[in-house]
Amino acid sequence: MRAHHVNFRYILLEDGKEYFLLDKLPTLWGYFFPYLNWFSNRTIYQLTESQFWEVRMRKKHWLETLVIPMPVFLAVSVWAGRIRTSESLDTYLNSPRFSFTERLIYWFLTFILAVLFANLVHFLSSRSLAKKFNFSLYTKEQGKIKLAKLAPWMKKQFKSVLILNFLIVLFSYLILNWGTIIFLIFHGLMLLISLLLAGDLSYSENCQYIIERKEEKEWKD
């Protein structure tokens, strides 16, 4: 079945005969390893063809189409990197008093906050769609959604996520062994971006997927 992007929370699946709306909210382990989502039961809604096109052709919320140009992102990054923190804060973050244990606690707290914020984004994405469409009209099922064929651009996305995860590990090392306020901020931002991408990395537009419905116990493609 071919996938069509809806928002952070949902994606459409269709093969010309059957139509589904997939809830791609990652599991907890799925945030760490997105592909583990393929092995857990997912919530899917069976749609009619008209319902499929209603969802796909809907007028999107402005937040769904918001794009930050790379030059703007780089400019903000350079500006943030040149911010001078107060001497007292900088001294504290780089002093022995800011111990390895304190930095480790910060790392876990940042990850928890990033997970909570990512779930908030997923919740708002769900509410945004639920306001326009009555989910009670859809047939709700459980099933496993596994990859059958990669979209050409997904390999580039995968490389981007690998680079992002490498930077997260690097920043984690610097924070746990050195640490400045800029590193703390960017570490939090990168964690958040990685978590928001977890769902999209598991189920991406134009990829081909196979549905194993829990009730029927049979494969459909």
C-alpha positions in Angstrom: 0.0 0.0 0.0 1.3 3.5 -0.9 1.6 6.0 1.9 0.4 9.6 1.7 1.4 12.2 4.4 -1.3 13.8 6.5 0.4 15.4 9.5 2.8 14.4 12.3 0.3 12.0 13.8 -1.4 10.4 10.8 -0.6 9.0 7.3 -2.9 7.6 4.6 -2.4 4.1 3.1 -4.1 3.0 -0.1 -3.8 0.5 -2.9 -6.7 1.6 -5.1 -9.0 -0.9 -3.6 -8.7 -0.4 0.2 -8.1 2.8 2.1 -6.7 3.3 5.6 -5.8 6.1 8.0 -2.8 5.1 10.2 -2.1 6.5 13.6 1.8 6.6 13.6 2.3 7.8 17.2 5.6 6.1 18.1 5.9 3.7 21.0 8.3 4.7 23.8 11.0 2.4 22.4 10.0 3.7 18.9 11.4 7.1 19.9 14.9 5.5 20.4 14.6 3.1 17.4 11.9 4.2 15.0 11.8 0.9 13.1 10.6 -0.9 16.2 7.2 0.6 15.5 6.8 -1.9 12.7 6.7 -4.7 15.2 4.0 -3.2 17.5 0.3 -3.2 16.9 -0.9 0.2 15.4 -4.3 1.8 15.3 -5.7 1.9 11.8 -9.0 3.3 10.5 -10.6 1.7 7.4 -12.0 4.4 5.1 -14.2 4.5 2.1 -12.7 6.0 -1.1 -14.7 9.2 -0.6 -13.5 9.5 3.1 -9.9 8.9 1.9 -10.1 11.8 -0.6 -11.8 14.1 2.0 -8.9 13.6 4.3 -6.3 13.9 1.6 -7.8 17.0 -0.1 -8.6 18.8 3.1 -7.5 22.4 3.6 -4.4 22.2 5.8 -3.8 24.2 8.9 -1.0 26.8 8.5 1.2 24.9 11.0 1.1 21.9 8.8 2.6 23.9 5.9 5.0 26.0 7.9 8.6 25.6 6.6 11.7 27.3 8.1 14.2 28.1 5.3 17.6 26.7 5.9 19.3 30.2 5.6 17.0 31.5 8.4 17.8 28.5 10.6 21.5 28.9 10.0 21.3 32.6 10.8 19.5 32.0 14.1 22.0 29.3 14.9 25.0 31.6 14.3 23.2 34.4 16.3 22.5 32.0 19.2 26.1 30.8 19.2 27.4 34.3 19.6 25.2 35.0 22.6 27.3 35.8 25.6 26.0 34.2 28.8 26.5 35.7 32.2 29.9 35.0 33.7 28.3 33.5 36.8 26.2 31.0 34.7 29.1 30.2 32.5 31.3 29.6 35.5 28.8 27.4 37.1 28.2 25.3 34.0 32.0 24.8 33.5 33.0 24.4 37.1 33.5 21.2 39.0 30.3 22.0 40.9 28.3 21.1 37.8 29.3 17.5 38.2 28.9 14.6 35.8 25.9 13.4 37.8 24.2 16.8 37.5 24.9 16.8 33.7 23.5 13.3 33.4 20.4 14.3 35.3 20.0 17.2 32.9 20.3 14.9 29.9 17.5 12.6 31.1 15.3 15.6 32.1 15.8 17.1 28.6 14.9 13.8 27.0 11.7 13.5 29.1 10.7 17.0 28.3 11.4 16.5 24.6 9.2 13.3 24.7 6.4 15.2 26.5 6.6 18.1 23.9 6.7 15.6 21.0 3.5 14.0 22.4 1.9 17.4 22.7 2.6 18.0 19.0 1.1 14.6 18.2 -1.9 15.3 20.4 -2.5 18.7 18.7 -2.2 17.1 15.3 -4.8 14.5 16.3 -7.2 17.2 17.6 -6.7 19.3 14.5 -7.8 16.4 12.3 -10.6 15.2 14.7 -12.2 18.7 14.5 -12.6 18.3 10.7 -13.5 14.6 10.5 -15.7 12.3 12.7 -13.5 9.4 13.6 -16.5 7.4 14.9 -17.6 7.0 11.3 -14.4 5.0 10.5 -13.9 1.3 11.2 -11.2 1.1 13.9 -8.8 -1.8 13.8 -5.4 -3.0 15.1 -2.6 -4.2 13.0 1.1 -4.3 12.2 2.4 -2.0 9.4 5.7 -3.2 7.9 7.8 -1.7 5.1 7.6 -3.4 1.6 9.4 -0.8 -0.5 11.4 2.3 0.2 10.7 5.7 -1.4 13.9 7.0 -3.2 14.2 10.0 -1.0 13.9 8.1 2.2 17.5 7.0 2.0 18.5 10.6 2.2 16.2 11.1 5.1 17.7 8.1 6.9 21.2 9.6 6.4 20.0 12.9 7.7 18.7 11.2 10.9 22.0 9.3 11.3 23.8 12.7 11.1 21.4 14.2 13.6 21.8 11.3 16.0 25.6 11.6 15.7 25.4 15.3 16.6 23.1 14.4 19.6 25.7 11.9 20.8 28.5 14.4 20.3 26.6 17.1 22.2 25.7 14.7 24.9 29.4 13.9 25.3 30.3 17.6 25.4 27.5 18.3 27.9 28.5 15.4 30.2 32.2 16.3 30.1 32.2 20.1 29.6 28.9 21.9 28.9 27.8 25.5 28.1 24.4 27.1 27.9 24.5 27.0 24.0 25.3 23.3 24.1 22.4 22.7 26.5 19.9 24.6 24.3 21.0 22.9 21.0 21.1 19.5 22.6 17.5 20.0 23.7 16.5 21.2 20.2 18.2 18.3 18.4 16.5 15.8 20.8 13.2 17.3 20.0 13.7 17.3 16.2 14.8 13.6 16.4 11.7 12.6 18.4 9.4 14.4 16.1 11.0 12.6 13.1 10.5 9.2 14.8 7.0 8.8 13.5 7.9 10.1 10.0 10.9 7.8 9.8 8.8 4.8 10.6 6.1 5.6 8.1 7.1 7.9 5.3 5.2 9.3 2.2 5.4 7.3 -1.1 6.9 4.2 0.7 5.1 0.9 0.2 3.7 -0.9 3.3 2.1 -4.2 4.1 -0.8 -4.4 6.6 -1.3 -7.4 8.9 -4.7 -6.9 10.5 -4.9 -8.3 14.0 -8.5 -9.6 13.6 -8.0 -11.3 10.2 -4.5 -12.6 10.8 -3.7 -12.3 7.1 -1.3 -10.1 4.9 -2.7 -7.6 2.5 -0.7 -5.4 0.2 
